[in-house]
Amino acid sequence: MSKPINQNILALFFCGPAVMKNPTCHRFLKLAAFFLVLFCSRVFAQETAPEGPKILPADSVTTAKPDKVTTDSVRSGAIKPDSVKSDSVPKPKVLIDTIRYRFYGDGNFTKGNVNRTLMVFRAELVFSGPVINISTNPRFTYGKQNGILAERDSYGDLFVDIFKKRRTYVFGLGALETSNLRKIDLRQMAGAGIGYRLLKNKTNDLSLTNAILYESTNFQEIATVMTIRNSFRIKGKHSLLNDKIRFNHLTFIQPALNDISNVRWNTIMSVELPLNKWITLRTSFENSFESVVEATRKRNDSRITFGISVGNK
């Protein structure tokens, strides 16, 4: 029944009531009904079919630049820095990347038949980088014996090490020194040498160096002495009992190459008790010898001091 009703409705719509009984009109209506059913079935099939992958035109796809994607993703936290390729974020080249320092204050005092005052102020400054290492160890000593000035000595040096992180390295140095104790107005030293690290770990650091130095010493009374020295140094730092005790030592042996009788040496040994990362209590022993001195001066000096140090080194 639905087919005749649909045909009648189409006849009324396309042909009008006057021509509904015309055979030609009925054939036309059948053809129109066929195309209408075919069209509706295709529309219904398109609406119910699942969507497939969409293909976009090539010019509609925007590709971000790799550098920008990497940088923006790292800044926003979407990508961890470790996942970014090293070539996408170049590392800046720096000369110095680490600074270490420590300041020392030592001394001893006696009062009675002998009134003795001695103060020693010293610093260690180290500026380290991938290739170069710069260090300095300035020192000032002041002392009185029964009210008479004994020490008013100053010392400053500068070491420049190349490739010190390697086992074998080279270095240059310069130093200035004055000493009331030994009646030296000014001593100048400059030279270069090679270093070798015997031991390097968490608890021990031991190294040997050897350098050739030019030295000029202006005494207060005797004539200026100029010489070429060989300077051999042993330097060590050792940690004991899980870093509860530290033992440090530094020794210089410096014979003159043009006069075998002209020789100098200096030794400093210290024991430290760390209170925390920054502060340590310490005691030190120092012995120095010079074969060429003023007539009123002795060749050998020794002293023991107690003090404190502060720093991150």
Buried (B, 14 or more C-beta within 10 A) or exposed (E): EEEEEBBEEBBEEEBEEEEBEEEEBBEBBEEBBEEEEEEEEEEEEEEEEEEEEEEEEEEEEEEEEEEEBBBEBBEEEEBEEEEBEEEEEEEEEEEEEEEEEBBBBBBBEEEEEEEBBBBBBBBBBBBBBEEBBBBBBBBBBBBBBEEEEBBBBBBBBBBBBEBBEEEEBBBBBBBBBBBBBBBBEEBBBBBEBEBEBEEEEEEBBBBBBEBEBEBEBBBEEEEEBEBEBBBBBBBBBBBEEEEEEBBBBBBBBBBBEEBEEBBBBBBBBBBBEBEEEEEBEBBBBBBBBBBBBEEEBEEEBEBEBEBBBEBEE
